[in-house]
Amino acid sequence: MKNTNNSYGNDSITSLKGADRVRLRPAVIFGSDGITGCEHSFFEILSNSIDEAREGYGNKIEITRYKDKSISVKDYGRGIPVDYNEKEERYNWELVFCELYAGGKYKNNEGSDYMYSLGLNGLGACATQYASEYMDVYIYRDGYKYTLHFEKGENVGGLIKEATSSKTTGTQTIWKPDLDVFTDIDISLDYYKDVLKKQAIVNSGIVFELFDEESGEKLVFCYENGIKDYLEEINDKKGFTDIKYLENETKGRDREDKDEYKLKFEAAFCFNNQINLIEYFHNSSFLEYGGSPDKAVKSAFVFAIDKYLKTNSLYKKDEKKITFADIEDSLIIVVNSFSTMTSYENQTKKSITNKFIQDAMTEYFKHYLEIYFIENKVEADKIATQVLANKRSRESAEKTRISIRKKLTGSLDINNRVEKFVNCRSKDVTKREIYIVEGDSALGACKLGRDSEFQAIIPVRGKILNCLKSDYNKIFANEIITDLLKVLGCGVEIESKKHKSSINSFDISNLRWSKIIICTDADVDGYQIRTLILTMLYRLVPTLIREKKVYIAESPLYEITSGKETYFAYTETEKLEIIKKAKGKCKIQRSKGLGENQPEMMWQTTMNPKTRRLIQVTPEDAEETKLKFELLLGENLKGRKEYIETEGYKYIDLTDLS
């Protein structure tokens, strides 16, 4: 018998109407019901003002971020048409603010008011109104001031029309995104700064004024010469080529049976060893994912530079062809394009898919670069040399990564044995501890004094390499370091200083230990070895310090005997306190090296979780630690000398002057 409670019949199908089409499904329009969707709703209103300004109506747009998270966007354009529309038999304000897929930008390929508009689908103003707690619109045009008020997607009070003596035209929209629609409406000040700066870059001469009520900060964004000025700012005269600017205008179609449309684009680029940046904009929208322009740039630059390398016999015999990764490491390029027909990947406009745009840009860039290389031989040679250097560095890094992975990962079985490493019995990573100790003698004492259930030991044989002064090839040729990393089991974190080109093999889930404990003698040599181990960890596995996995085992400075009692002092102050409290004569001796200690003493002072003293290496002082490491162990000889002259007296008592 059929269960009617679970039936799926004709009455099961429903449709959302009016404001619910957005309020109940904001992600469909804005890409998200979270903060990114809320940000996009702001951009929709901003876009309408930008389209007006770009058409030559007003050159200033004012944005206010209020304390209560409401927003104002004011422009000095023509003002939105709001009166009765005979053709549509409705008021224009209803079409703009209450009807999805209604607007004035559907005929931009036919020479309409908005030839290269950011707005496209007739969704933005209406969808944002639907998604607002309230929205107030003030429109100045034709000698009148028009006022509209909306609450949660519904108009309240209709259109208020009153005469005004103001000669200024334009539109001001004030609204508050609705927390019933978005899970978060707290758009950060940084977002506004980033968006308005980008819009100023690609809309030359338009002034964007931002006022933040919360901080009282007022910011103005304007690039008189657009992307030219932007590249001058980014490059800051540090590039190894001059900035090149190019522009083109053409017509074409995405398919033979599709309409022809107009395309114009500009680009500015240069090559720089310290900075790399690739940004694409289309009809003022920042193309986070690129699409057609990105494919064009990659194809054209690889083609042109590869051709130059081959023509000038700059490749080594049997050397692989360059890739765009080798070019982008040193490339700064901004492409700003406009078209009268655009195929966006979706309403959020972060990528475009037009085939004609891709093909037209590809051919133009190829042709331009070919001529550029012929006319600028010196710069072409610099580019070719740098791209080849990037390529060979990348290939070397990949070989290093593979080598490191092979060398540092895998089980510590008989085939991957680490000399003199003493494991523990427990397989429970949350309990296992690894002691990094100083030398074979300390290994013996710790081995006898430890709890073999959860405490393992690896000795540092000889003086460890200074990882601040060494390159990666030298570091990974060092057996002491590779053995330590192999025992840790989590790989390494490596990033080039240049462009964060990572050859990372690190995975903290493969770490074999809950605690990494550095255990050295309480003397100058011991402190130096401890510092070198910390330096190695800081450079190669900094996440272990951030995750608070690294500790220092304090060793006592003094052994104090009073009668049958033995005490251990870890500082000069403790020594004085013990002497003061002790009854009778005290025998004080400087604590021996770890290797000379009895197992019972090792357990009590250094290894017993109940009585030992561990110093956790915390991330809070990471930057200060880095600076101190670089000062004491780096290449700054002058700074080190000055530090010793001013601070060295503090450490005299640690030296052995006998």
GUSEVO-105165 format. One record per residue (C-alpha): residue number from 0; x, y, z. Coordinates in steps of 0.001 Angstrom, whole numbers, padded with zeros to 6 digits, always signed. Example, Ala and Ser with C-alpha at 12.3 -4.5 7.8 and 13.67 -1.06 7.14 Angstrom:
<recs>
 minu       X       Y       Z
    0 +012300 -004500 +007800
    1 +013670 -001060 +007140
</recs>
This chain:
<recs>
 minu       X       Y       Z
    0 +000000 +000000 +000000
    1 +001379 +003484 -000925
    2 +002362 +005848 +001891
    3 +000478 +009062 +001100
    4 +002435 +011037 +003735
    5 +005532 +010864 +001526
    6 +003780 +011457 -001778
    7 +005336 +013721 -004411
    8 +002472 +014986 -006524
    9 +001177 +017995 -008442
   10 +000667 +020043 -005262
   11 +004331 +019596 -004284
   12 +005617 +022135 -006839
   13 +005730 +025769 -005658
   14 +007440 +028934 -006871
   15 +009004 +031843 -004998
   16 +007459 +035218 -005785
   17 +008428 +038837 -005282
   18 +011120 +039593 -002711
   19 +011246 +035951 -001544
   20 +013096 +035075 -004754
   21 +016097 +036875 -003261
   22 +015424 +036881 +000479
   23 +015090 +033110 +000723
   24 +017806 +032273 -001839
   25 +020374 +035143 -001779
   26 +023241 +032899 -002876
   27 +021625 +032437 -006307
   28 +022045 +036170 -007035
   29 +024952 +037210 -004819
   30 +026990 +033993 -004813
   31 +026710 +033532 -001033
   32 +024402 +034192 +001905
   33 +027451 +035178 +003991
   34 +029683 +038245 +004041
   35 +030871 +037783 +000437
   36 +027257 +037898 -000761
   37 +026621 +041017 +001306
   38 +029751 +042617 -000169
   39 +028514 +041827 -003658
   40 +025167 +043511 -002950
   41 +027095 +046731 -002207
   42 +029046 +046343 -005430
   43 +025803 +046077 -007410
   44 +024698 +049550 -006263
   45 +028202 +050970 -006735
   46 +028252 +049552 -010279
   47 +025244 +051607 -011341
   48 +026968 +054810 -010228
   49 +030196 +053813 -011969
   50 +028322 +053146 -015230
   51 +026887 +056680 -015095
   52 +030259 +058289 -014383
   53 +031987 +056320 -017117
   54 +029431 +057548 -019636
   55 +030502 +061075 -018707
   56 +027763 +061987 -016220
   57 +029474 +063083 -013018
   58 +033070 +062352 -012056
   59 +032661 +061783 -008305
   60 +031044 +059000 -006275
   61 +030664 +059300 -002484
   62 +030454 +056211 -000282
   63 +029669 +056204 +003446
   64 +030113 +053255 +005787
   65 +027907 +053872 +008823
   66 +028416 +052522 +012352
   67 +025193 +050493 +012213
   68 +026451 +048678 +009030
   69 +024175 +050660 +006711
   70 +025688 +052046 +003493
   71 +025284 +055116 +001318
   72 +026305 +055471 -002335
   73 +025826 +058889 -003932
   74 +026606 +059856 -007519
   75 +026210 +062950 -009670
   76 +024880 +061241 -012781
   77 +021612 +061815 -014608
   78 +019463 +060268 -011897
   79 +017499 +057030 -012343
   80 +014357 +057481 -014497
   81 +011381 +056845 -012196
   82 +008274 +058279 -013899
   83 +005615 +056329 -015769
   84 +006828 +054112 -018624
   85 +004203 +054037 -021390
   86 +005801 +051083 -023177
   87 +005987 +048871 -020079
   88 +002776 +050335 -018596
   89 +004466 +050627 -015198
   90 +006506 +053189 -013306
   91 +010217 +052992 -014010
   92 +011011 +052938 -010290
   93 +008985 +049740 -010005
   94 +010924 +048185 -012877
   95 +014305 +049198 -011417
   96 +013719 +048384 -007742
   97 +010942 +045788 -007736
   98 +011419 +043738 -010903
   99 +014265 +041317 -011507
  100 +015644 +041365 -015057
  101 +014503 +044919 -015739
  102 +016926 +047743 -016566
  103 +018424 +050026 -019153
  104 +021432 +047934 -020185
  105 +020032 +045199 -022402
  106 +020771 +046981 -025692
  107 +024365 +047989 -025056
  108 +025440 +046321 -028307
  109 +023070 +048579 -030203
  110 +024568 +051891 -029088
  111 +022349 +052329 -025999
  112 +023045 +054619 -023037
  113 +025479 +052102 -021514
  114 +027804 +050717 -024173
  115 +030365 +049203 -021774
  116 +028345 +048802 -018601
  117 +029309 +046995 -015422
  118 +025634 +046270 -014864
  119 +024295 +043729 -017314
  120 +021453 +041548 -016114
  121 +018991 +044040 -014592
  122 +019332 +042347 -011210
  123 +021519 +044497 -008968
  124 +019336 +047359 -007726
  125 +016247 +045191 -007321
  126 +018069 +042274 -005704
  127 +019849 +044560 -003235
  128 +016559 +046268 -002370
  129 +014949 +042873 -001768
  130 +017871 +041875 +000483
  131 +017752 +045036 +002627
  132 +016263 +045728 +006026
  133 +015413 +049115 +004538
  134 +016408 +051185 +001507
  135 +015963 +054909 +000908
  136 +016523 +056310 -002581
  137 +016858 +060021 -003397
  138 +016886 +060930 -007093
  139 +017486 +064359 -008577
  140 +016575 +064916 -012225
  141 +014407 +067124 -014464
  142 +014136 +069764 -011715
  143 +012577 +067340 -009231
  144 +013585 +065392 -006154
  145 +012123 +061879 -006063
  146 +012053 +059858 -002837
  147 +011446 +056121 -002380
  148 +011382 +054059 +000804
  149 +011477 +050246 +001027
  150 +011312 +047856 +003984
  151 +012275 +044194 +003667
  152 +011572 +044116 -000054
  153 +008303 +046073 +000014
  154 +007740 +049679 -001023
  155 +006231 +051934 +001637
  156 +004557 +055182 +000583
  157 +005037 +055033 -003188
  158 +006967 +057664 -005130
  159 +007221 +061113 -003549
  160 +007884 +063818 -006137
  161 +008708 +067402 -005229
  162 +010135 +070336 -007160
  163 +013658 +071453 -006329
  164 +015757 +074448 -007215
  165 +018918 +072336 -007147
  166 +020773 +072224 -010432
  167 +022571 +069034 -009368
  168 +021406 +065707 -010728
  169 +022202 +062240 -009427
  170 +021130 +059360 -007216
  171 +021775 +058580 -003557
  172 +020949 +055132 -002184
  173 +021043 +054479 +001567
  174 +020331 +050965 +002759
  175 +021093 +048404 +005430
  176 +021716 +044786 +004392
  177 +019280 +042506 +006214
  178 +020512 +039963 +008759
  179 +017390 +037946 +007931
  180 +018931 +037478 +004461
  181 +022698 +037446 +005075
  182 +024403 +035655 +007950
  183 +026890 +038534 +008274
  184 +026556 +042204 +007235
  185 +029710 +043613 +008858
  186 +031589 +044561 +005677
  187 +035138 +045459 +006679
  188 +036709 +048834 +005957
  189 +039499 +046999 +004139
  190 +036961 +045600 +001649
  191 +035713 +049091 +000793
  192 +039285 +050349 +000425
  193 +040233 +047460 -001852
  194 +037162 +047712 -004101
  195 +037278 +051497 -004443
  196 +040986 +051509 -005179
  197 +040475 +048914 -007918
  198 +037599 +050897 -009398
  199 +039678 +054087 -009377
  200 +042454 +052240 -011212
  201 +040247 +051096 -014097
  202 +038059 +054208 -014284
  203 +040642 +056915 -014858
  204 +039743 +060354 -013555
  205 +036718 +059267 -011490
  206 +037005 +060315 -007839
  207 +035831 +057852 -005178
  208 +035377 +059403 -001725
  209 +034956 +057019 +001208
  210 +033894 +058163 +004681
  211 +033973 +055666 +007543
  212 +031694 +056867 +010336
  213 +033127 +054351 +012797
  214 +036745 +055579 +012617
  215 +036120 +059081 +011275
  216 +038534 +058266 +008436
  217 +038043 +059883 +005027
  218 +039818 +058435 +001994
  219 +039967 +059556 -001615
  220 +040841 +057222 -004497
  221 +041640 +058560 -007956
  222 +044067 +057564 -010720
  223 +044087 +060294 -013361
  224 +045861 +058039 -015867
  225 +044308 +054766 -014730
  226 +046422 +051646 -015037
  227 +049470 +053663 -016173
  228 +049627 +055442 -012807
  229 +048875 +052179 -010982
  230 +051797 +050378 -012575
  231 +054115 +053290 -011776
  232 +053002 +052941 -008144
  233 +053485 +049158 -008031
  234 +056748 +049069 -009942
  235 +058247 +052015 -008051
  236 +061157 +052218 -010545
  237 +062452 +048822 -009405
  238 +061667 +046861 -012551
  239 +064394 +045731 -014922
  240 +062327 +046840 -017944
  241 +060383 +050010 -018685
  242 +056591 +050013 -018306
  243 +054879 +049307 -021621
  244 +051369 +050547 -022323
  245 +049187 +049276 -025164
  246 +045581 +049638 -026237
  247 +043396 +048294 -028997
  248 +039807 +048442 -030240
  249 +038190 +045851 -032503
  250 +034999 +043958 -033389
  251 +034169 +040272 -033579
  252 +031855 +037464 -032583
  253 +032102 +034394 -030339
  254 +030584 +032136 -033020
  255 +029645 +032630 -036654
  256 +025936 +032631 -035897
  257 +026285 +035059 -032960
  258 +026043 +038862 -033085
  259 +029153 +040938 -033663
  260 +030181 +043125 -030732
  261 +032774 +045754 -029853
  262 +035862 +045122 -027738
  263 +038412 +047606 -026471
  264 +041207 +046874 -024072
  265 +044318 +048386 -022570
  266 +047228 +046754 -020810
  267 +050314 +047924 -018955
  268 +053182 +045612 -018064
  269 +056821 +045435 -017040
  270 +059218 +042880 -015577
  271 +060418 +043108 -011991
  272 +062604 +040834 -009859
  273 +061093 +041850 -006520
  274 +057363 +042091 -007214
  275 +054908 +040165 -009324
  276 +051279 +041073 -009945
  277 +048669 +039946 -012488
  278 +045226 +041576 -012476
  279 +042356 +041564 -014957
  280 +039320 +043840 -015158
  281 +036380 +043710 -017546
  282 +033802 +046496 -017759
  283 +035334 +047629 -014438
  284 +034651 +044319 -012681
  285 +037737 +042761 -011087
  286 +038108 +039301 -012614
  287 +039383 +037348 -009641
  288 +039448 +034147 -011711
  289 +040391 +035785 -015017
  290 +038874 +033649 -017705
  291 +039385 +034861 -021304
  292 +041988 +037640 -020634
  293 +044010 +035337 -018390
  294 +044121 +032607 -021032
  295 +045153 +035176 -023642
  296 +048028 +036575 -021557
  297 +049352 +033138 -020659
  298 +049216 +031887 -024234
  299 +050740 +035026 -025802
  300 +053576 +035549 -023324
  301 +054644 +031893 -023371
  302 +054515 +031850 -027182
  303 +056482 +035092 -027654
  304 +059194 +034446 -025043
  305 +059626 +030803 -026056
  306 +060001 +031913 -029678
  307 +062662 +034459 -028664
  308 +064576 +031853 -026654
  309 +064546 +029406 -029564
  310 +065465 +032032 -032162
  311 +068446 +033169 -030102
  312 +069524 +029607 -029113
  313 +069221 +030368 -025398
  314 +067855 +026970 -024358
  315 +070373 +024321 -023322
  316 +070426 +021123 -025339
  317 +067297 +019052 -024637
  318 +066051 +021645 -022128
  319 +062294 +021700 -021543
  320 +060185 +024609 -022796
  321 +059278 +027425 -020403
  322 +055839 +027597 -018770
  323 +053862 +030639 -017670
  324 +054903 +029921 -014062
  325 +058448 +030899 -015103
  326 +057192 +034188 -016557
  327 +054723 +035252 -013876
  328 +057434 +035109 -011190
  329 +058791 +038373 -012667
  330 +055765 +039858 -014440
  331 +053619 +042820 -013460
  332 +050636 +043201 -015784
  333 +047196 +044785 -015559
  334 +044638 +044252 -018345
  335 +041546 +046433 -018473
  336 +038966 +045466 -021104
  337 +035466 +046513 -022145
  338 +032960 +044873 -024457
  339 +029395 +045580 -025540
  340 +028506 +041912 -025024
  341 +029932 +039909 -022149
  342 +029568 +036307 -021069
  343 +030241 +036268 -017328
  344 +030667 +032945 -015617
  345 +027872 +034004 -013219
  346 +026235 +037079 -011636
  347 +029269 +037683 -009371
  348 +031284 +038575 -012520
  349 +034638 +037147 -011413
  350 +035421 +035483 -014729
  351 +034428 +035939 -018377
  352 +034225 +033248 -021049
  353 +034010 +035134 -024381
  354 +035933 +033214 -027057
  355 +036383 +036266 -029284
  356 +037881 +038290 -026420
  357 +040383 +035520 -025739
  358 +041332 +035092 -029407
  359 +041578 +038842 -030125
  360 +043751 +039524 -027086
  361 +045977 +036523 -027762
  362 +046772 +037585 -031316
  363 +047267 +041230 -030371
  364 +049620 +040427 -027463
  365 +051635 +037987 -029599
  366 +052088 +040601 -032327
  367 +052902 +043377 -029836
  368 +055485 +041284 -027946
  369 +057188 +040167 -031159
  370 +057700 +043795 -032223
  371 +058653 +044840 -028676
  372 +061407 +042211 -028522
  373 +062783 +043273 -031918
  374 +062788 +046975 -031070
  375 +064082 +046541 -027495
  376 +066851 +043918 -027762
  377 +068492 +044862 -024445
  378 +065223 +044475 -022497
  379 +064314 +041317 -024422
  380 +067617 +039720 -023410
  381 +067029 +040680 -019762
  382 +063545 +039138 -019868
  383 +064822 +035967 -021540
  384 +067665 +035593 -019035
  385 +065374 +036108 -016043
  386 +062651 +033761 -017299
  387 +065247 +031025 -017884
  388 +066663 +031643 -014391
  389 +063142 +031338 -012938
  390 +062572 +028125 -014894
  391 +065815 +026507 -013786
  392 +065243 +027591 -010194
  393 +061747 +026073 -010290
  394 +063038 +022813 -011716
  395 +065837 +022690 -009144
  396 +063316 +023366 -006372
  397 +061123 +020524 -007605
  398 +064093 +018153 -007576
  399 +064914 +019331 -004063
  400 +061312 +018781 -002955
  401 +061279 +015229 -004321
  402 +064666 +014530 -002760
  403 +063564 +015935 +000590
  404 +060363 +013923 +000571
  405 +062260 +010720 -000121
  406 +064892 +011503 +002485
  407 +062696 +012726 +005335
  408 +059544 +010627 +005173
  409 +058775 +006981 +005727
  410 +058892 +004701 +008736
  411 +061934 +004460 +010980
  412 +062406 +000766 +010276
  413 +065613 -001109 +009555
  414 +065676 +000269 +005997
  415 +065353 +003881 +007134
  416 +067357 +003743 +010339
  417 +068719 +006836 +012095
  418 +072045 +006195 +013790
  419 +071917 +006138 +017626
  420 +068223 +007086 +017710
  421 +066546 +005349 +020688
  422 +062790 +004913 +020218
  423 +060110 +004452 +022866
  424 +057526 +001678 +023082
  425 +054285 +003684 +022953
  426 +052552 +004187 +019609
  427 +050272 +006885 +021061
  428 +051460 +010157 +019493
  429 +049686 +012209 +022187
  430 +052052 +010728 +024803
  431 +055322 +010271 +022903
  432 +058213 +012669 +023630
  433 +061486 +013089 +021783
  434 +064552 +014418 +023628
  435 +067179 +016048 +021401
  436 +070336 +015741 +023524
  437 +073913 +016936 +023307
  438 +076327 +014173 +022318
  439 +076722 +010450 +022931
  440 +077480 +010770 +026660
  441 +074210 +012605 +027271
  442 +072486 +009921 +025195
  443 +073749 +007265 +027616
  444 +072656 +009135 +030734
  445 +069232 +010010 +029316
  446 +068710 +006471 +028038
  447 +069252 +005074 +031536
  448 +067252 +007840 +033247
  449 +064198 +007975 +030973
  450 +060820 +006249 +030997
  451 +061219 +004053 +027926
  452 +057456 +003714 +027561
  453 +056984 +007220 +026122
  454 +060403 +008945 +025983
  455 +062686 +008620 +022966
  456 +066146 +010144 +022463
  457 +068263 +011334 +019562
  458 +071758 +012736 +020111
  459 +073227 +015671 +018196
  460 +076617 +014382 +017120
  461 +079010 +017317 +016830
  462 +078142 +020961 +016184
  463 +074926 +021443 +014192
  464 +074950 +023542 +010996
  465 +073877 +027201 +011261
  466 +070698 +027155 +009164
  467 +070548 +030935 +008873
  468 +073831 +031089 +007004
  469 +073337 +028039 +004794
  470 +071421 +027412 +001583
  471 +069009 +024516 +001266
  472 +071407 +022301 -000658
  473 +073951 +022563 +002146
  474 +071303 +022090 +004828
  475 +069914 +018895 +003328
  476 +073376 +017496 +002739
  477 +073926 +017690 +006504
  478 +073343 +014299 +008099
  479 +072638 +015669 +011592
  480 +069798 +017864 +010289
  481 +068288 +015259 +007990
  482 +068362 +012691 +010808
  483 +066559 +015095 +013145
  484 +063921 +015866 +010521
  485 +063536 +012201 +009671
  486 +062852 +011412 +013330
  487 +060297 +014241 +013579
  488 +058538 +012745 +010540
  489 +056526 +015803 +009451
  490 +058643 +017006 +006503
  491 +059816 +020598 +006055
  492 +058411 +024022 +005213
  493 +060371 +025773 +002484
  494 +059450 +028997 +000762
  495 +061620 +031132 -001457
  496 +062021 +034699 -000263
  497 +061114 +035986 -003706
  498 +057527 +035083 -004491
  499 +056616 +032432 -001901
  500 +057154 +029717 -004467
  501 +056776 +026799 -002103
  502 +058441 +023433 -002298
  503 +056711 +022455 +000890
  504 +056631 +018834 +002059
  505 +055336 +019643 +005555
  506 +052371 +017829 +007094
  507 +051905 +018231 +010839
  508 +049625 +015194 +010947
  509 +052752 +013095 +010327
  510 +054551 +014461 +013405
  511 +055495 +011510 +015603
  512 +055702 +013367 +018938
  513 +053569 +015383 +021341
  514 +056640 +017185 +022682
  515 +060012 +017993 +021122
  516 +062388 +018665 +024020
  517 +065814 +020232 +023514
  518 +068134 +019105 +026296
  519 +071680 +020535 +026469
  520 +074273 +021344 +029138
  521 +073904 +024569 +031139
  522 +077076 +026072 +029736
  523 +078124 +028235 +026791
  524 +078535 +025278 +024423
  525 +075175 +023898 +025495
  526 +073438 +027228 +024928
  527 +075018 +027518 +021493
  528 +073876 +024035 +020481
  529 +070393 +024770 +021826
  530 +070252 +028001 +019802
  531 +071387 +026247 +016637
  532 +068706 +023551 +017066
  533 +066059 +026219 +017649
  534 +067317 +028071 +014571
  535 +066959 +024910 +012517
  536 +063404 +024338 +013767
  537 +062509 +027996 +013240
  538 +063667 +027973 +009634
  539 +062576 +024492 +008551
  540 +059493 +023677 +010668
  541 +058184 +026978 +012147
  542 +054669 +025552 +012484
  543 +055923 +023312 +015290
  544 +056795 +026432 +017282
  545 +053469 +028088 +016431
  546 +051637 +024916 +017488
  547 +053602 +024912 +020799
  548 +055255 +021559 +020264
  549 +058823 +022681 +021103
  550 +060271 +022803 +024631
  551 +063603 +023407 +026329
  552 +064538 +021176 +029263
  553 +066192 +023284 +031956
  554 +069339 +021732 +033407
  555 +070356 +022691 +036954
  556 +073295 +025051 +037349
  557 +074291 +023812 +040804
  558 +074124 +020651 +042898
  559 +073952 +021553 +046600
  560 +074493 +018930 +049316
  561 +073522 +019572 +052917
  562 +073939 +016555 +055121
  563 +072150 +013681 +053481
  564 +069963 +015980 +051341
  565 +070765 +017021 +047797
  566 +069191 +020071 +046159
  567 +069355 +021425 +042631
  568 +069438 +025136 +041788
  569 +068492 +026254 +038293
  570 +069377 +029943 +038884
  571 +071704 +032020 +041052
  572 +068697 +033201 +043071
  573 +067625 +029623 +043798
  574 +071165 +028774 +044882
  575 +071117 +031575 +047485
  576 +067646 +030572 +048720
  577 +068693 +026911 +049170
  578 +071855 +027910 +051067
  579 +069831 +030206 +053298
  580 +067280 +027479 +054139
  581 +069797 +024639 +054531
  582 +070863 +023735 +058068
  583 +074506 +023132 +058532
  584 +077355 +023247 +056119
  585 +076563 +023127 +052388
  586 +078664 +021631 +049645
  587 +078109 +023541 +046388
  588 +079370 +022366 +043059
  589 +078680 +023497 +039524
  590 +076411 +020924 +037932
  591 +078220 +018420 +035737
  592 +077470 +017950 +032078
  593 +074459 +015757 +031304
  594 +076709 +012860 +030358
  595 +078225 +012735 +033860
  596 +074915 +012664 +035724
  597 +073599 +009567 +037412
  598 +070395 +008098 +035900
  599 +068429 +008919 +039071
  600 +069483 +012542 +038848
  601 +068626 +012701 +035145
  602 +065158 +011365 +035852
  603 +064543 +013740 +038749
  604 +065888 +016970 +037209
  605 +065290 +016591 +033505
  606 +062915 +013776 +032516
  607 +060299 +013131 +035209
  608 +057117 +015014 +034091
  609 +056320 +015719 +037763
  610 +059654 +017305 +038726
  611 +061373 +018463 +035527
  612 +061287 +022040 +034297
  613 +060313 +022622 +030688
  614 +060276 +026002 +028958
  615 +057740 +026115 +026148
  616 +058984 +027883 +023021
  617 +056014 +030141 +022238
  618 +055058 +031878 +018969
  619 +054478 +035253 +020644
  620 +058179 +036060 +020602
  621 +058782 +034556 +017155
  622 +059619 +037859 +015463
  623 +061925 +038936 +018294
  624 +063534 +035504 +018262
  625 +064055 +035747 +014512
  626 +065741 +039131 +014846
  627 +067966 +037865 +017677
  628 +068901 +034750 +015695
  629 +069790 +036857 +012686
  630 +071786 +039265 +014833
  631 +073789 +036598 +016653
  632 +074044 +033989 +013899
  633 +073478 +035862 +010633
  634 +075662 +038009 +008382
  635 +075321 +041307 +010307
  636 +078854 +041424 +011732
  637 +078682 +045102 +012673
  638 +075381 +044661 +014529
  639 +076701 +041596 +016355
  640 +079832 +043491 +017461
  641 +077738 +046397 +018770
  642 +075450 +043982 +020628
  643 +078386 +042250 +022315
  644 +079861 +045614 +023319
  645 +076614 +046794 +024948
  646 +075102 +043521 +026223
  647 +078014 +041105 +026558
  648 +078722 +041899 +030223
  649 +075439 +040225 +031195
  650 +076763 +036831 +030115
  651 +080283 +036936 +031611
  652 +079299 +034630 +034473
  653 +078379 +031912 +031988
  654 +081883 +031729 +030535
  655 +084611 +029458 +031774
  656 +087609 +031725 +032481
  657 +089748 +029075 +034153
</recs>
